[in-house]
Amino acid sequence: MQLRQQIEALAARSSNQFDSADRAVFEELKRGLNRGELRAAEKNADGEWQVNSWVKQGILLGFRIGALIDMSDGESFRFFDKDTYPVRPTTIRENVRIVPGGSTIRDGAYVAAGVVCMPPMFVNAGAYVDEGTMIDSHALVGSCAQIGRRVHLSAAAQIGGVLEPVGALPVIIEEDVLIGGGCGVYEGTIVRERAVLAAGTILTGSTPVYDLVHGEIYQRKAGEPLEIPAGAVVVPGSRAIRNDRGREWGLSLYTAVIVKYRDEKTATAVQLEDYLR
């Protein structure tokens, strides 16, 4: 509680003048994020996700406290960033498999034991990646995104981050979800456990999701995120434009479609990823 109060007080400060004691407070927050003890969002006893606004305030505070420095690795790889957010210190004892080839985990992110990182991939500050997850090549885990156990983020999957506003939920991917290649999940969308997103599926706050199984249309409501139900198998689809011009020109808009819910056949197919671990 004391750390929370300190972070909130520093975040409310109008001046950008900070001393070593202030930086020590931020470093304590970052250590908690690196260990997974502090999270930008957590699930409560009712299964609902709640944002920890003060943690997100602290992550933003790091950019205000930090100074721009040269982080280059020799003359060929030039990098310049805030000194509060270097590459995250990682050791073999953490049992995270990071395959050579240009991957980066930013300081202030939690990556659990058994996570596999295929190059090149990127995990941003404030993210939480739980045990047994695979982050495939060219995949992004955005700032504050919450990734559950045994998730597969396929090649080029983009999990957006929601750092601002501080009261907004980040993107959340629950346990045993398969995110297909080239998918994009943005704007605080929640993908519930065991769901499958087929390659190329895009989910945003304004994406309607048509459930062919239950005859429902899921959309984000005011103050609530878009949610993909547990076990849903979602594919890219389209919906016709009904006005005169749309019909005349034969136009349609992108949408996402739930074509089935996960069964034994689907489970067998996604088990193939286990052989890569």
Secondary structure, 3 states (H helix, E strand, C coil): CHHHHHHHHHHCCCCCCCCHHHHHHHHHHHHHHHHCCCCCEEECCCCCEEECHHHHHHHHHHHHHCCEEECCECCCECCEEECCCCECCCCHHHCCEECCCCCEEECCCEECCCCEECCCCEECCCCEECCCCEECCCCEECCCCEECCCCEECCCCEECCCCCCCCCCCCEECCCCEECCCCEECCCCEECCCCEECCCCEECCCCCEEECCCCEEECCCCCCCCEECCCEEEEEEEEECCCHHHHHHCCEEEEEEEEEECCHHHHHHHHHHHHHC
